[in-house]
Amino acid sequence: MKILHTSDWHIGRTLHGADLSAAHDLFFQDLEQIIKAEEVSVLLVSGDILDRAVPSTQSLLQLERALESLSHLCPVVIAPGNHDSAARLGFLSSQLRDRVQIIARDNRVGRAVEVTDKNETVLLYPLPYLDPDMWREVLADELGSVLPPAEDEGEGDQLLRLPRSHEAVMAAALRRVGRDLDERNISAQDEQRPPVIVMAHAFITGGAASDSERDISVGGVDSIPAAVMLSLGNPTGLPDLRLSYVALGHLHRPQIVADQPKLRYCGSPIAFSFSEAGQKKSVLLLETDGPSISAREVELSVWREIYRLSGAMNEVMSHQNDPQIRDAFVEVTVTDTVRPESFHQRIKASYPHALVIRHLAERPALPSHAPASTQATRVQDVLVSFLADMKGSDPTEGEVKVLLDAYDSVRSERNSG
């Protein structure tokens, strides 16, 4: 059986204000072609199918069209991510009926979605993004703690809660998976057992992040040890050999985590930050072999490339005749010691899809005997840079003077006080 592992679609996302809906449409075309060509049995989405919990009407319509089309080719199973509204996705699932399964409610966590095709069955365990504050009571089991009642609760009320951490709630959800496997009498010694896939949207320790993931830390900790995933939350930390694969979402860079081939992020299908420049975007095609699963990357089409250009103005402008860069989304950092005249307009004229243009001077280190630059000079540099970024063009002398006068006025008032 073949299974397609995707995640982090982020429908509705923009790149520094640039609309990416056409990039998403191209991605959906790629998915349809891969599903048909590879005869995929089920499509997995490990979270963040939408970019916002309250998405725009346009985003919802694009998602509905995509799921309608894809689910006619194969079943779709979705585990909501931290950007998604589980309730809204759950409603969408009820509209699409059996063709799309969205695991958004607590009574589905730890229960298998059985997919049977080509005389073979796979057990899927989709886990939605588990916010510790929302799930620590819902998932509390024998490893939770009985806490005293809160001020608004009765004296006799006692709540069983897990520790307030991503690790605790994920481990509890995985223990539900283990118990479901026990009830099905799935044994690691049975070579005829079905493959077991856990879908999870989380930051696993050892994963490499990009600039485009939203911070999910709680109490300063955002990651879950790989051993928690591999052991299905068992306190011993010993790997549960019944687990075949963990289809991860949240990190946008495709990667194997902690040198464990069972733990893989497929990455986002589209670059959502300039930190992803140079990355090849892909999805993972999984193939079963008895209870084992192999994975290979399938590269995706690129709607518009992204580039980072940095250097002196003449270096940056040297790429202006390269059609690939000229048509790309570009982040430009000009490093001349002196701010080049009209550099915003010149860059925009040469790179019409430049989304970030900034001047960041490379200043040589001053010798020990050289006088330091004055406070006034540093302030003027900051003000000029700020005005240029806000306007998209170099400020006039009058505009700079207005801000400098305001700065001097505020400084004088503070000094006199």
N, C-alpha and C positions, 0 to 999 in steps of 0.2 A: 504494500500500500504506500502511496505517496501523499505527503502532508506538506502544506505550505505554511511556514512560520513567518509571520509579519508582526510589526508593532509600530507604535508611535507615528500614526498617519498624520495626526495634528491638522485635521481639516479646519480651515479658517485661519491658520497661522499666516503671518506675513513675515517678510525678511526686511527689517528696517523700513517698514511701511509698504514694501512692494507686494502686490497681490500674487499669491502662489496657486490660485485655483486652477490655472492651466497646467501647472506642474502636477497637481493631484489628478487631473483628468488623464494626463499621459501615464501616470502610475497605474491608474485603474485599467487602462488599455493593456499595459504590460501584464498585469495580473491575469486578465482574461486570456491573453495569449499563452502565458505559462500554464495556467490551469488546463487549457485545451491541449496544448502540445505534450504536457507531461502526464495527462490523465490524473490530475490531482483528485484525491478523495475527500479532502476537507481543508478549508482555509482557516488558519488560526490568526487572531489579532490579540496580542498580549498587551493591551492597554493603550490609552491616549489616542483613541480613534478620532476624537474631537480635540480642539485646542482649548476650548473654554467650557466651563460647566454650564454657562448660559450662552449657547452658541447663537449666531445670527441665523435668520431664516434661510439665507443663501447657503450657509454651511450645512444646515439640516437637510435642505433639498439635495445638495450634492452628495451627502452621505446616503440619503434614501435611494437616490438613483444608482449609486455604486453598489449598495447591498442588494438592491432589487436585481441588478444585472448579474452580479457575481454569484448570488445564491441560486440562480437558475442553472449555474454550471456545477456547483458543489455546495454542500452545507458549509455554513460559516459559524465559527464559535468565537465569542468575544469575551475577554475579561476586562472590565473597565479599569482605566488608569487614574492617576491623581488629577489629570486635567478633565476627566469625564464626569458627567453627572450620572451616577448609576441609575437613579430613578428615571431620568429621561431616556437613557438607553434601554432600560427595562420596558418602558412603554413602547419604544420602537420595535423591540423584539416581539411584543404581543401583536403588533400590526403585521409583522412579517411571518408570524406563526412558526412552523417547524423548520423552516429553511435557515433561520438565523437564531442561534441560541446565545443570549447575553446573560452571563452569570452575575447578577447584580444584587441578589437578595441573600441574606445570611443562611436561609434554609437550604440553599444550593451549594454553599461552600463545603467542600469535602465529599460531595456526591459526584460520581463519575458521569460524564457524557459519553455514551457508547456510540462509536462510529463503526459501522460494518460495511465493508465493500470488498469485492473480489474474494469472497469467502474468508475474510480476515476481520478481526475486531481489534480496535484500539480503545483503551480507556483514557479519556481526557479529564483532567481535573483543573478547570479554570478557576483561579483565585483572583478576585478583584483587588485593586489597590486597597491595602488594609491600613487605614489611618489609625494609629494606636488609640487616640482619644475616642474614636467612634466604635472600635472593635474590641477593646480590652475587656469589656463586660460581656459582649455577645459571644465571644470565643472562649471565655473563661472555662477552664476544665480543672482537673485535679491538681494542676500545677499553679493555679491561681491562688490569691490570698484573700481571706475574709477580712474586709475592712469595716470599720465602725460606720454607722449611718451618718449621712450628711445632715446639715442643719434643717433642711426641708424634708427629711425623711423621718418616719416613725422610729421610736426607740427600739422596736423589735426588728426593724429592717436591717439585714446585713447583706452586703453585696460581695459576690465573688468577682474579683478583678485580677487581670494579668498585670504584670509590671508595665509601666508606660514606655514601651519601646517597640520599634519595628521588629526586632528579633523575637520578642515575646509573642506578639500577635501572629506573626508568620509561622512560628513554631507550632502554635496551637492549631492554626488552620491545617498545617501539614500533618499534625497528629490525627486530625479528622480524616485526611486522605489515607493514612496508615490503617485506621480502624475500618474504613470502607473496604480496603483491600483484604483485611482480616475476615470481614463478614462474607466476602466473596471467595474465601479460601484460596487466595492467590499466594502461592509459595515460591520463594526464590529458587528452590530446587526443581521446580516444574519447568522443563525446557519448552513445554507447549503453552506456557502462560502468555497472555496478551501483553503487548507493549504498554507501558504506563507513562503518560506524559503529563507533567504539571505545567500549567501556564501561570506565570506570576509577573506582576509589575512592581519591581523593587530594585533597590541599589544593593547589589551583592558585593561584599568586600573583595577587592582585587580588580573590580571593573574600572575602566578608564572613562571619565566623563568628558563632555564637551561644554561649550558655553551656553548651549540652548536648552539644557534640562532645568526644570524648576527645582529649587531646593526643597527637600522633603524631610529635613532633619527635625528630630524631636529631642529636646534636651541636649542639643549639640551632636547627636549621633544620627546618621542617616542610613548606615549600611547594615547588612545582615551577613553573618559569616557563612561561607560556602558550605561548611559542615552542617549547618542547620538545614539547608536545602537537601543535601545528599542523604541525610539521615531521616528525612521526613519528620523533623522536629523531635526526634528521640533524644532524651536528655543524655544518653550515653555518647552521642555524637558519632556512633558507628554507622557507616553507610548502609542504607536499605537497598539491597540488591534487586528488589522488585522494580525500582525506579529506572526507567529507560532514558529519560531526557527531560530537561527543564527548559521550556520555551520562554525566555525572559524578554521583558520590555522595560523601558524607562531610559536606558542609556542609548544615545543616538549613534554611537560608533559600533560597527559589527565586531564581535570579539568573543573568544572563549575565555571564561573566567577561571582564575586560579589554576590554570593548566588542567582543568577538568572538562573533557569533551562533552560531558552530559550537560554542562551549564553554558548556555550560549545566548548572547544577545544578537538578534539579526540587525539591529540598528534601524534608524529612521529611513524611509524611502527617499526623502528629500533633504537637502542641506538646509538647516534652519539657523545657522550662524556661520560667520566667516571662519570660526575655529575648525569647521569641517571642510575647509578648502583642501582639495587634493584627495579627499576620501572617495572611494568608489562605493556607491550606494547599491544595495542588493537585498534580496530576500533569501531565506534558507529553505531549500527543498529537502525534506526529510524522507527517508525510505526505510521501511521496516524489513528486518530479516529475523524472523522469529520474534523473540522479545527484545532484540537489539535494534538500535536506530542509528543510521548514518546520516550525515548532513553535508550538503554542498551549497555553496553560494551561487545564486543566479543574479548576474548583474542587471541593473535596471537602466532604462533610458534616462537621459538627462535633458530636462527642458531648457535650462540655462545654466551654464557653468558658473562657478564662483572663483574669484581670484583675490589674492592679497598682494598689492604692490606697495613697496616701501623703498625709499631712497631719496636722493637729491632730485630736484624737479626735472633735470634733464634725463635722469635714469628712468623716472616714472613715465615721462612722455615718450621714451624710446619704444614703448610697446604699442603706440597708438595706431600703427599700421597693421597690427596683427588682428585679423578679423575675429579670431576666436576670443581674444581678450576684449576687443571692442564691443562684442555682443554679449559679454558676460556681466553678471553682477560683480562689482568691484569695490573693494575697500582700499582706499589710497591714503598712505601716510607719507607726507613730504617732510624730509629731515634737514633741509637747508638751514644753516645757522640763522640767516636772515629770512624773514617771511617773504616768499616770492610774490611779486605784484600780480593781483587778479588771478591767483592760482585756482580758486574755486571755479571761475568761469572757464579757464583754459582746460582744466581737467574734465569738466562736464561736457565741453565741446568735443573732446577727444574720446571720452568714455561716457556715452549717454546713459548707461545703466549704473554709473557709480552711485552707490548708496551711502558710503561713508567717506568723507574727505576731511582730512585734518592735517594740521601742521604741528609736528613734534620735533623740535630742533635737537639735533645731536650736538650738544655743547662739549667742547674739549675740557678735560679736567684742568682747573686753574693751578698754576705753580703756587707753592706755599707762600711766596712773597707777594703774589698778585692780590690786589684789593678785590674783595667780593663785590658782586653786583649789588646795586642799591635796591632797597625795598620798592622805591617808586618804579624802577625799571621792571621788576618782577610783576608788580601789579599791572602795569600797562600791558605786558605780554599776555597776562591772563585775560584782561578785558578785551584786547584785540581778538584773541582766539575765541572768546565767548561770543562776541558780536558776529564774527565770521561764521561760526557754526550755526547761530540762530538765523542769520540772513541768507546764508549760502553764498555770500560774496564778501569782499574785503570792506570793512567799515570806512566811512569818511573821517577826516580829521575832526570835524565837528561832533560826530557821534562819540568818538573816543574822548573828546574833551568833556562832553556832558557827563560821562561816567566817571572820569577822573575827578571832575569837580565834586560830584556826589560823594566819591570815596574820600576826598580830602575833607569835605564837610563833616562826614560821619567820624572820621579819625580825630578831627579837631574837637568835636563834641566829647568824645571819649576821653581825650587827653585833658581837657579842661575839667571834666568831672572827677 
